[in-house]
Amino acid sequence: MFRVLRPGKEVEEHALEAGFCTSTHYEISGGLMGNVVATR
């Protein structure tokens, strides 16, 4: 089972909870998809 995450802050918060130091979400395709850049 999986869950679809809302783009933006929710995805960034999950990355931070997973142990990353920084996290930024970039929308692509008019908000239909996105890219998360996270660093440790």
N, CA, C and O of each residue as an XYZ file, in Angstrom:
160
protein
N       0.846     -1.169      0.000
C       0.000      0.000      0.000
C       0.897      1.239      0.000
O       1.962      1.235      0.617
N       0.481      2.263     -0.669
C       1.242      3.491     -0.713
C       0.311      4.683     -0.612
O      -0.909      4.553     -0.713
N       0.896      5.820     -0.417
C       0.123      7.053     -0.261
C       0.741      8.109     -1.162
O       1.961      8.257     -1.219
N      -0.096      8.827     -1.852
C       0.382      9.911     -2.705
C       0.557     11.158     -1.846
O      -0.369     11.573     -1.149
N       1.739     11.748     -1.899
C       2.031     12.938     -1.113
C       1.677     14.194     -1.893
O       1.841     14.250     -3.111
N       1.202     15.175     -1.193
C       0.956     16.471     -1.822
C       2.290     17.147     -2.085
O       3.200     17.072     -1.260
N       2.410     17.802     -3.222
C       3.673     18.492     -3.494
C       3.893     19.662     -2.542
O       2.943     20.209     -1.983
N       5.121     20.027     -2.372
C       5.445     21.200     -1.564
C       5.922     20.847     -0.182
O       6.772     19.974     -0.004
N       5.368     21.533      0.795
C       5.846     21.425      2.179
C       5.750     20.008      2.741
O       6.616     19.595      3.512
N       4.720     19.263      2.373
C       4.558     17.912      2.917
C       5.739     17.023      2.518
O       6.265     16.280      3.346
N       6.147     17.096      1.268
C       7.273     16.293      0.792
C       8.570     16.756      1.456
O       9.399     15.935      1.850
N       8.738     18.053      1.575
C       9.930     18.597      2.231
C      10.014     18.140      3.680
O      11.093     17.785      4.156
N       8.889     18.145      4.384
C       8.872     17.724      5.787
C       9.224     16.247      5.934
O       9.930     15.875      6.871
N       8.745     15.401      5.025
C       9.076     13.979      5.081
C      10.570     13.750      4.876
O      11.159     12.889      5.529
N      11.178     14.504      3.985
C      12.620     14.379      3.771
C      13.388     14.776      5.029
O      14.363     14.119      5.394
N      12.957     15.836      5.685
C      13.624     16.273      6.915
C      13.453     15.236      8.025
O      14.385     14.984      8.787
N      12.269     14.638      8.117
C      12.024     13.592      9.117
C      12.881     12.360      8.851
O      13.220     11.626      9.779
N      13.233     12.129      7.591
C      14.046     10.974      7.217
C      15.532     11.203      7.480
O      16.348     10.308      7.258
N      15.887     12.405      7.953
C      17.266     12.646      8.340
C      18.052     13.577      7.440
O      19.249     13.774      7.652
N      17.406     14.153      6.443
C      18.101     15.099      5.583
C      18.188     16.454      6.267
O      17.303     16.820      7.040
N      19.267     17.210      5.981
C      19.477     18.523      6.603
C      18.645     19.602      5.927
O      18.061     20.459      6.590
N      18.598     19.551      4.605
C      17.810     20.534      3.856
C      16.954     19.805      2.839
O      17.291     18.706      2.401
N      15.858     20.419      2.473
C      14.956     19.826      1.496
C      14.209     20.935      0.774
O      13.669     21.845      1.404
N      14.181     20.854     -0.547
C      13.458     21.829     -1.359
C      12.679     21.095     -2.434
O      13.213     20.205     -3.096
N      11.421     21.464     -2.609
C      10.577     20.853     -3.631
C      10.414     21.827     -4.788
O      10.096     23.000     -4.591
N      10.636     21.321     -6.004
C      10.462     22.118     -7.218
C       9.340     21.511     -8.045
O       9.388     20.329     -8.389
N       8.328     22.313     -8.368
C       7.237     21.840     -9.219
C       7.684     21.819    -10.670
O       8.413     22.699    -11.127
N       7.230     20.791    -11.390
C       7.440     20.726    -12.825
C       6.129     20.314    -13.484
O       5.231     19.804    -12.813
N       6.014     20.526    -14.755
C       4.807     20.178    -15.526
C       3.559     20.839    -14.949
O       2.516     20.202    -14.807
N       3.677     22.107    -14.623
C       2.515     22.845    -14.130
C       1.978     22.338    -12.807
O       0.790     22.487    -12.523
N       2.842     21.736    -11.988
C       2.415     21.243    -10.684
C       1.935     19.803    -10.687
O       1.573     19.280     -9.634
N       1.920     19.145    -11.845
C       1.497     17.747    -11.901
C       2.550     16.805    -11.340
O       2.230     15.719    -10.858
N       3.796     17.223    -11.406
C       4.903     16.420    -10.887
C       5.848     17.340    -10.140
O       5.686     18.561    -10.159
N       6.821     16.759     -9.489
C       7.767     17.566     -8.777
C       9.081     16.841     -8.549
O       9.194     15.636     -8.774
N      10.051     17.583     -8.109
C      11.380     17.070     -7.823
C      11.791     17.568     -6.443
O      11.660     18.754     -6.140
N      12.286     16.662     -5.613
C      12.752     17.043     -4.285
C      14.270     16.953     -4.271
O      14.848     15.925     -4.624
N      14.905     18.036     -3.861
C      16.355     18.060     -3.710
C      16.633     18.129     -2.221
O      16.241     19.082     -1.548
N      17.320     17.100     -1.706
C      17.607     17.017     -0.276
C      19.085     16.717     -0.077
O      19.697     15.991     -0.860
N      19.649     17.287      0.985
C      21.056     17.039      1.291
C      21.184     16.558      2.726
O      20.365     16.884      3.585
N      22.217     15.782      2.965
C      22.484     15.266      4.319
C      23.582     16.032      4.963
O      23.948     15.745      6.103
